[in-house]
Amino acid sequence: MAKTNVLVVEDESIVSKDIQHSLKKLGYNVVGSASTGEKAIDLALDIKPDVVLMDIMLKGDLTGIDAASKIRETLNIPVVYLTAYA
């Protein structure tokens, strides 16, 4: 069975690396990572991952929710939201 391709979108680099490491240990294929909504959109359109793990609060002009909406407009892929805020 083919590995699931995951795009990780997280603006805190240490958290991003930890998520990527955990995903790889669980057998997922991390195909890219982005720290801004703009880069996430570009990567998703280019790479076409199977799923996106998206931080809600990102640095820059776009929130994770904004970026996910733009990704979902053109790609029919699931987006799982992540946040450190309670």
N, C-alpha and C positions, 0 to 999 in steps of 0.2 A: 504494500500500500504506500502511495506517495506521501511524503511529509507535507504538512500544512504550511504554506508560506505566510509569514506574519510580518507586518510593518509595525514598528514600535514608534509611537509619537510621544515624547516626553522631553520637557525642557530642562530637567535636572539631570546632568550627565551621569552622576553616580547611580541615580535611580534607574535611568535608562539602561546602563550597563548591567545592573542587577537583574532587571526584567529580562533582558536578552539572554543572560547567562542561565537564568531559571528556565526560560523557554527551550533553550538548546538542550539542557539536561532532561527535559521532559519529552524531547524528540521532535520539537518543532523546528522549522527552517526559518530563521530570521533573515529576511531578504533586504531589510533596510531599516534605518532609523532617521527620525527628523526631530528637530527641536522647536520648530515653528509651524504654524498652520499652513503658511504659504509653501514651505518645503514639503510638508506632508502631502499636500494636494499634488504638487509636481511629481513626487516619488510614486504616489499611488497611481497616477495616470500613466507613468512610465513603466512601473514594475508590475502593476495589476496583481497585488497580493490576494490571498484567499480571505484574509481577515486583517483588520486594523485594530490595534490596541491604542486608544487615544486618551491622552490626558485632557481633562476638561479645561484647566487653567494653563494656558501657554503664554509665553512672552511674545510680544509683537502685537500686531493689529487684529489678528484673528484668534478667537477662542477655539478650543477643541471642538465645541459644538458647531461653530461656524464652518470649520474645516471639514468636519464630517458631513455636514449638509452639502457642501460643494462636491465632495468625493461621491456621495450617494446620488447626486444629480446625473453623473455620467457612468458610474460603475455600480453594479448591483452586488456589492460585497458588504458583509456585516461589519459593524463598528462596535467594539466593546469599550465603554468609557471607563477611565481610571481617574481617581482623584485622591489626594492625601488629606483633603479637607473633610472634616466631620459634618 
